[in-house]
Every structure is written in structure tokens, then in C-alpha cells.
Amino acid sequence: MIEFEWDQNNIKHVCDDYPERGNTVFGVESVFYDPDFLVTSKRLIRGELRYYAVGVNSLEMVKAVVYTISGTKVRPISCWPANKQTKRYYYENRKN
């Protein structure tokens, strides 16, 4: 089971600041359980390693997600509906 780190700051940024993205805590977490979840890149930003990934959420929407690892927990930083290019990458590279 994946453990997540949520606090008022990342809940506000990921779920509340961009209501048009349709994010909920459950919906964002569900992306990480996609068996075809793909990490597309990693970047070091201000000393923090951030992972960029793509997967399908519980509503079958392809989402792009940025996260970091905090200790042993996944800390979501941002999440949005994938654009055409990212969707194509996901469907061309998934296992199933």
C-alpha cells in the first residue's frame, strides 16, 4: 500500500486552487494505483527531486502528476488532465 503525505498546503494547491482540474485527494491518489503508471522524468528543483508521471485515475481520466518522496511517503505537488501529447505517450508506453 502506498502512503501519501497530505497537508493543508498541498491539498490547497493540488485540489482547491485549480477547480477546473477536477482533483480530489482520492482521485489523485488513485493515479498511483494505475498498473500502467509511468514516470516520465525526474528533475531536481531547489534541492528536491521531483517526479513527473502519468496515469489513469479512478474516473478513467489520464492525468499528469508531479510528486516527491518525503521519507517513505508520496507527496503530490500538482496534478492536471494530460494533454494530447502526454496521453499519446501514456497509451504508446503502457504495459497493457
Secondary structure, DSSP 8 states (H G I E B T S, - for coil): ---B---HHHHIIIIIS-GGG---HHHHHHHTT-TT-EEEEEEEETTEEEEEEEEE-TTS-EEEEEEEEETTEEEEEEEEE--HHHHHHHHHH---
